[in-house]
Amino acid sequence: MGAPQPACEALLGLYPEGAFKKDNNGRTPLAEAREGGYEGIVELILGLPGARQMDEAEQAMREAELEALMRRDDEEEDGMASAALEAELMDDDSDNEGEESSLGSARSLASRMLRAASNALWRREDTDEAGVNRQAVAHYFVERAKYIPLRLELRERKLLRLIESLLSVSPYTDVVDAPKLVGTPRRSLLMMREFEAILSGLIMSCDYEAGRRLVAKESAYADYTALIQQVFETVRRYKIMNPDKLRDTYGKLIYLLQDANAPWAQEDLELSLVLPIRTVHVRLKEAGALALLQDDLIATATQVIAPEPGKSRYTIEREIKAKEHAIETLARRYANRDLPAEDLKQCIYSIGDNHAYLYQARDPIDRIISLLTTHFRADAPSDPAAAAAHASLAICSGAAGARLTHSHERQYAFVLQSLTLWREIANDMFRLWCLAEEDLLRSDNVYEQRDTGQGVQRVQEAPRTKRAMAQLLHMTQVKSGGGGGS
């Protein structure tokens, strides 16, 4: 065999699964080695733990598929099918080939295993690392999709710019939240005046003729309920997907919706401005396409392709092509009359947006936790000599700005617990945001205005958010072993 066999030995040690990785034609390195007559490499691969059983199962599955094909083919295609099967199963006798051809085939085999090993080294497969099964992955996508907002369409982006401009010039919070108005009837009158100004300006910007009729009292706000609700829902949906945007106008919007969704305001306006967030789960459920979230290709179609250290350009391009192919396949597989292919792709892109958020908000915390657990021990060595060489996290009050005194063990637990809680919140941010909005905008959950020491603020109960945070805190304590805190 010469040089190729040692190279294959090294590659198998690095990535044994590569021996059974299929190419685009469904062929594995084991099949090529067997057909090329490289018995040494064949025995090397079959010597791997479980390799013989896997090979036998593969051959049995192939035979079953062939039998099924033969039973399914009709008499007219029988001859052609038989010829195709014979051609596929025919062994290429490479003993008659020259030495140069044999060496080239061996090098090709080693090259394919090298590419498989390289791809496996830098490919991110969180589900494999976590050891979860296929059902758990499907459950993950189904549950997460319930809180992933749909990506905005072009028409909705125009409405977003409109309401953002409208809110940026509105003095709503300055007018209605003035300390001197707390608990006075005048505050409700000012609220209604601001509601009418904002809604009239919104409708007139969208449709001048409709706005003219509204100002002339020829129509009511209730006649444009769908448009008004859609505009405000679009802004809320955009904010959830982009937490760093709308820093000024979003707070003003939530205060406006809080007041407009109060029972007395709904009665006067004859409509509610609040509409539930349009999520991926809601859209797929309406179209009867929830099976998309349980398809094996959904993970590939929504993966984040990032230029990580050591990842080659070839690998990135290969992942991009695989992702595009998965999206197109899912679009053909699950599109229907109620969910055209472009709308279905919009759902897939929305899940991808959520994964992109997790990549920049959650994954860095995972890397920090990995650095902490790699370079520091949870407990300090008892031996003085070992303790001197041990990297310590201990802090002393008054030294280097520390305000507390913590031993290494206590500070390690505090840092690990803080990072773990931060990580869980970032991982669940979309759900927490949706729950917080539900608490804020419930018509039966009225806020109070109190002097908190930092001025008069709106104070309101948040039972859903409180319950979700309690669950995350419990999960954090279980993962980090409890304890910690300052």
Secondary structure, DSSP 4 states (H G I P E B T S, - for coil): --THHHHHHHHHHH-GGGGG---TTS--HHHHHHHHT-HHHHHHHHTSTTHHHHHHHHHHHHHHHHHHHHHHS-HHHHHHHHHHHHHHHPPP-GGGS-HHHHHHHHHHHHHHHHHHHHHHHH---HHHHHT--HHHHHHHHHHHHTT-BPPPPHHHHHHHHHHHHHHHT--HHHHHT-GGGTT-HHHHHHHHHHHHHHHHHHHHHH-HHHHHHHHTTSS-GGGGHHHHHHHHHHHHHHHHH-TTS-TTHHHHHHHHHHHHTSHHHHHHHTS-------BHHHHHHHTT-GGGGGSTTHHHHT------TT--HHHHHHHHHHHHHHHHHHHHHH-BTTB-HHHHHHHHHHHHHHHHHHHHHTHHHHHHHHHHHHHS-SS--SSHHHHHHS----B-TTSTT--S-B-HHHHHHHHHHHHHHHHHHHHTHHHHHHHHHHHHT-TTS--EEEE-SSSEEEE---HHHHHHHHHHHHHHHHHHTS----
